[in-house]
Amino acid sequence: MSAEAQRLYWAIGILCLVRCLLVYGAFKYLPALRQRQVRRSRARLHERLAAANEDRRAAAADELQADADAAAEAAAEAQRQQEERLKEASRTAAAPEERAAAEAEAAERQRAWLARMQAPPEATDEGAVLVRVRLPDGCSHTRRFAPEAPVKQIRDWLQSLDSFPQWEPAAWGLVLDPDSDRTVADVAAGARQVALFVQDHC
């Protein structure tokens, strides 16, 4: 056998041996490799399922929290509206009592002012002074006063009128009467009539 034939023979033998080893290794290790791949695939699947479940739980918790917050806000709004209705009902119930008290107080003041007032002079009294007073709303009122009557009687007369605002005595004054201690004759300065104006001090 020539050297060339021997080399060819050895090459074919080595190739057959390698092939046998490959086939043997494939049959021996392939199931283990497949099992390892299956385990890895299952592990990845479990991880994805766990992550998906965690996301669903987080989303459900967020939704429950949002529902709880909305319910709390709705309850707070309902409570606020109920309190507003109760306050409004209380104000409505108290309004007639407050009006009645204010009317009673005004009537009492009017009775007190009328008690302090003197009867106006007769129309034939030549010494009487005709006093015309204009209110802030434009209305005018006229009355005769004795010349010696104090200006305070003009104030008492005005506050006894139903159309006069329910002001406290210190809340208004007569524009042409800086000194309320004077008499009607002082204000009229010898005239038979005088015009005065009411000024609101508020």
Backbone hydrogen bonds, N-H to C=O, Kabsch-Sander energy under -0.5 kcal/mol:
donor,donor_aa,acceptor,acceptor_aa,energy
6,Q,2,S,-1.9
7,R,3,A,-2.2
8,L,4,E,-1.8
9,Y,5,A,-2.4
10,W,6,Q,-2.7
11,A,7,R,-2.2
12,I,8,L,-2.4
13,G,9,Y,-2.1
14,I,10,W,-2.5
15,L,11,A,-2.4
16,C,12,I,-2.2
17,L,13,G,-2.4
18,V,14,I,-2.7
19,R,15,L,-2.4
20,C,16,C,-2.5
21,L,17,L,-2.6
22,L,18,V,-2.6
23,V,19,R,-2.6
24,Y,20,C,-2.7
25,G,21,L,-3.0
26,A,22,L,-2.6
27,F,23,V,-2.3
28,K,24,Y,-2.0
29,Y,25,G,-3.2
30,L,26,A,-1.8
33,L,29,Y,-2.3
34,R,30,L,-2.6
35,Q,31,P,-2.7
36,R,32,A,-2.4
37,Q,33,L,-2.5
38,V,34,R,-2.5
39,R,35,Q,-2.7
40,R,36,R,-2.4
41,S,37,Q,-2.6
42,R,38,V,-2.7
43,A,39,R,-2.6
44,R,40,R,-2.6
45,L,41,S,-2.4
46,H,42,R,-2.8
47,E,43,A,-2.4
48,R,44,R,-2.5
49,L,45,L,-2.7
50,A,46,H,-2.8
51,A,47,E,-2.6
52,A,48,R,-2.6
53,N,49,L,-2.7
54,E,50,A,-2.4
55,D,51,A,-2.4
56,R,52,A,-2.4
57,R,53,N,-2.6
58,A,54,E,-2.6
59,A,55,D,-2.7
60,A,56,R,-2.7
61,A,57,R,-2.5
62,D,58,A,-2.5
63,E,59,A,-2.4
64,L,60,A,-2.6
65,Q,61,A,-2.5
66,A,62,D,-2.6
67,D,63,E,-2.5
68,A,64,L,-2.4
69,D,65,Q,-2.7
70,A,66,A,-2.6
71,A,67,D,-2.4
72,A,68,A,-2.4
73,E,69,D,-2.6
74,A,70,A,-2.5
75,A,71,A,-2.4
76,A,72,A,-2.5
77,E,73,E,-2.6
78,A,74,A,-2.4
79,Q,75,A,-2.4
80,R,76,A,-2.5
81,Q,77,E,-2.6
82,Q,78,A,-2.3
83,E,79,Q,-2.4
84,E,80,R,-2.4
85,R,81,Q,-2.5
86,L,82,Q,-2.3
87,K,83,E,-2.6
88,E,84,E,-2.7
89,A,85,R,-2.6
90,S,86,L,-2.4
91,R,87,K,-2.9
92,T,88,E,-2.8
93,A,89,A,-2.4
94,A,90,S,-2.2
95,A,91,R,-1.8
97,E,93,A,-0.6
98,E,94,A,-2.6
99,R,95,A,-2.8
100,A,96,P,-2.6
101,A,97,E,-2.4
102,A,98,E,-2.6
103,E,99,R,-2.8
104,A,100,A,-2.4
105,E,101,A,-2.4
106,A,102,A,-2.6
107,A,103,E,-2.6
108,E,104,A,-2.2
109,R,105,E,-2.4
110,Q,106,A,-2.5
111,R,107,A,-2.4
112,A,108,E,-2.2
113,W,109,R,-2.7
114,L,110,Q,-2.7
115,A,111,R,-2.0
116,R,112,A,-1.2
117,M,113,W,-1.1
125,D,122,E,-1.6
126,E,124,T,-0.8
128,A,125,D,-1.0
129,V,145,F,-2.8
130,L,192,R,-3.0
131,V,129,V,-0.7
131,V,143,R,-2.8
132,R,130,L,-0.5
132,R,194,V,-2.8
133,V,141,H,-2.9
134,R,196,L,-2.4
135,L,139,C,-3.4
138,G,135,L,-2.0
141,H,133,V,-2.3
143,R,131,V,-1.9
145,F,129,V,-2.0
149,A,146,A,-1.8
151,V,182,R,-2.7
152,K,180,S,-0.6
153,Q,150,P,-1.7
154,I,150,P,-0.5
154,I,151,V,-1.0
155,R,151,V,-1.5
156,D,152,K,-2.5
157,W,153,Q,-2.5
158,L,154,I,-2.5
159,Q,155,R,-2.4
160,S,156,D,-0.8
160,S,157,W,-0.7
161,L,158,L,-1.5
164,F,161,L,-0.9
167,W,165,P,-2.2
171,A,168,E,-2.1
172,W,169,P,-0.9
173,G,199,Q,-2.0
175,V,173,G,-0.5
175,V,197,F,-3.3
177,D,174,L,-1.7
180,S,178,P,-0.6
182,R,179,D,-1.4
184,V,149,A,-2.5
185,A,147,P,-2.4
187,V,183,T,-1.7
188,A,184,V,-2.7
189,A,185,A,-1.6
190,G,185,A,-0.8
191,A,188,A,-1.6
194,V,130,L,-2.4
196,L,132,R,-2.9
198,V,134,R,-2.5
199,Q,173,G,-3.1
201,H,171,A,-3.0
202,C,171,A,-0.6
